[in-house]
Amino acid sequence: MENQVVLYSARPLKNEDLRAPKMKKIPILLVFMCFAAHADWQLVHSDPTQARFFIDKDNLQVINGYRRAWILNDLGKPNEQGAASFRSVEEYDCEQTQARVMQIHAMSGPMATGNIMARRSGNGQWVKPEAGAVDKQLMDSVCSMPLSSNPTQ
């Protein structure tokens, strides 16, 4: 099992974990920290509870005729389960005004940083957002933004 790759590491890193010849584990935390640092998050909505919703303008693309976007929900303070933010991949059918969640990660830190606390795949069902809802604001923004010329994912 020398070539095993572990995608989640809750323990502190040691120097031997990062040596190239004997690298046995790649902590997913580093991947998400890099993602959060390189994303071009555009604020779409903020509310009185300090929750903020962002779209990553650098990764907006069309896949199978639908717009796909990374969405970040920064809660402002951790919820009862300890999650401080959520990062999701969502698809939007702009013509039919409907959306679906492809995957979502609950993160322990703000702005999609920290450890992954939970991850889920979407159920694939399309939902029509209600007028005035945050989901409708996200859809309107995703559907009106120019596509990314060089997505980083």
C-alpha positions as CSV (number, residue, x, y, z in Angstrom):
1,M,0.0,0.0,0.0
2,E,2.9,2.3,-0.5
3,N,1.2,4.2,-3.4
4,Q,-2.1,4.8,-1.6
5,V,-3.5,8.3,-1.9
6,V,-5.5,9.6,1.0
7,L,-7.9,12.4,0.0
8,Y,-8.6,13.6,3.5
9,S,-6.2,14.3,6.4
10,A,-7.4,15.6,9.7
11,R,-4.0,15.2,11.4
12,P,-1.3,17.9,11.3
13,L,1.3,17.5,8.5
14,K,4.8,16.5,9.3
15,N,7.9,17.2,7.1
16,E,8.1,13.5,6.0
17,D,4.5,13.8,4.6
18,L,5.7,16.4,2.0
19,R,8.9,14.7,0.8
20,A,8.6,13.9,-2.9
21,P,10.3,10.4,-2.9
22,K,8.3,9.0,0.0
23,M,5.1,11.0,-0.3
24,K,2.4,8.7,0.7
25,K,-0.5,11.0,1.4
26,I,-1.9,14.1,-0.4
27,P,-4.1,16.1,2.0
28,I,-7.2,17.4,0.3
29,L,-7.0,20.4,2.5
30,L,-4.2,21.8,0.4
31,V,-6.2,21.3,-2.8
32,F,-9.2,23.2,-1.4
33,M,-7.0,26.0,0.0
34,C,-5.4,26.4,-3.4
35,F,-8.9,26.4,-5.0
36,A,-10.2,29.1,-2.6
37,A,-7.1,31.2,-3.1
38,H,-7.2,31.1,-7.0
39,A,-11.0,31.5,-7.4
40,D,-12.3,34.8,-8.6
41,W,-15.3,35.0,-6.2
42,Q,-17.9,37.6,-7.1
43,L,-20.4,38.5,-4.4
44,V,-24.0,38.0,-5.5
45,H,-25.9,38.3,-2.2
46,S,-25.4,39.0,1.4
47,D,-28.1,39.0,4.1
48,P,-28.5,40.3,7.7
49,T,-27.3,37.0,9.2
50,Q,-23.9,37.7,7.7
51,A,-24.3,34.9,5.1
52,R,-22.7,35.7,1.7
53,F,-23.1,34.0,-1.6
54,F,-20.4,34.1,-4.3
55,I,-19.9,32.7,-7.8
56,D,-16.5,31.8,-9.1
57,K,-16.2,33.8,-12.3
58,D,-13.0,31.9,-13.4
59,N,-14.8,28.6,-13.6
60,L,-18.1,29.4,-15.4
61,Q,-18.6,27.0,-18.3
62,V,-21.1,25.2,-20.4
63,I,-21.3,21.4,-20.1
64,N,-23.9,19.4,-22.1
65,G,-25.8,22.7,-22.8
66,Y,-26.0,23.8,-19.2
67,R,-24.1,26.5,-17.4
68,R,-22.0,25.0,-14.6
69,A,-20.6,27.2,-11.8
70,W,-18.9,26.9,-8.5
71,I,-21.0,28.5,-5.7
72,L,-19.7,29.5,-2.3
73,N,-21.9,30.2,0.7
74,D,-19.9,31.8,3.5
75,L,-22.0,31.7,6.6
76,G,-20.3,34.4,8.6
77,K,-20.1,32.1,11.6
78,P,-20.2,28.3,12.0
79,N,-23.6,26.6,12.1
80,E,-24.7,24.1,14.7
81,Q,-22.7,21.3,13.0
82,G,-19.6,23.4,12.9
83,A,-19.6,24.2,9.1
84,A,-18.5,27.8,8.4
85,S,-19.0,27.6,4.6
86,F,-20.3,25.5,1.8
87,R,-18.9,25.1,-1.7
88,S,-21.0,23.5,-4.4
89,V,-21.0,22.8,-8.1
90,E,-24.3,23.7,-9.6
91,E,-25.8,23.5,-13.1
92,Y,-28.2,26.0,-14.5
93,D,-30.7,25.6,-17.4
94,C,-31.1,29.3,-18.3
95,E,-33.8,28.7,-20.9
96,Q,-36.0,26.7,-18.6
97,T,-35.1,28.7,-15.5
98,Q,-34.1,25.8,-13.4
99,A,-31.1,24.6,-11.4
100,R,-29.6,21.5,-9.8
101,V,-26.8,20.8,-7.3
102,M,-24.1,18.4,-8.7
103,Q,-22.0,18.2,-5.5
104,I,-21.6,20.1,-2.3
105,H,-19.0,20.2,0.5
106,A,-19.4,21.5,4.0
107,M,-16.2,23.2,5.1
108,S,-14.9,23.9,8.6
109,G,-13.4,27.3,7.7
110,P,-14.7,30.5,6.1
111,M,-14.6,31.0,2.3
112,A,-14.2,27.2,1.5
113,T,-11.1,26.7,3.7
114,G,-10.5,24.3,6.5
115,N,-11.4,20.6,6.6
116,I,-14.2,19.0,4.6
117,M,-16.8,18.1,7.2
118,A,-19.3,16.5,4.8
119,R,-19.7,15.9,1.1
120,R,-22.7,15.0,-0.9
121,S,-23.6,14.5,-4.6
122,G,-26.7,16.1,-5.8
123,N,-29.8,14.1,-6.7
124,G,-29.9,15.4,-10.2
125,Q,-33.4,16.9,-9.9
126,W,-34.0,20.3,-11.4
127,V,-35.6,22.9,-9.2
128,K,-37.2,26.2,-10.3
129,P,-36.0,28.9,-7.9
130,E,-38.7,31.2,-6.4
131,A,-38.7,34.9,-7.4
132,G,-36.7,36.9,-4.9
133,A,-34.9,33.9,-3.5
134,V,-31.1,33.7,-3.2
135,D,-31.2,30.8,-5.7
136,K,-32.9,33.0,-8.2
137,Q,-30.3,35.7,-7.8
138,L,-27.5,33.1,-8.3
139,M,-29.2,31.8,-11.4
140,D,-29.7,35.3,-12.9
141,S,-26.0,36.1,-12.2
142,V,-24.7,32.8,-13.7
143,C,-26.9,33.1,-16.8
144,S,-25.8,36.7,-17.5
145,M,-22.1,36.3,-16.8
146,P,-19.6,35.7,-19.7
147,L,-18.2,32.2,-19.8
148,S,-14.7,31.6,-18.6
149,S,-12.2,31.4,-21.4
150,N,-9.8,29.2,-19.4
151,P,-11.5,27.3,-16.5
152,T,-9.0,26.1,-13.9
153,Q,-10.8,22.8,-13.1
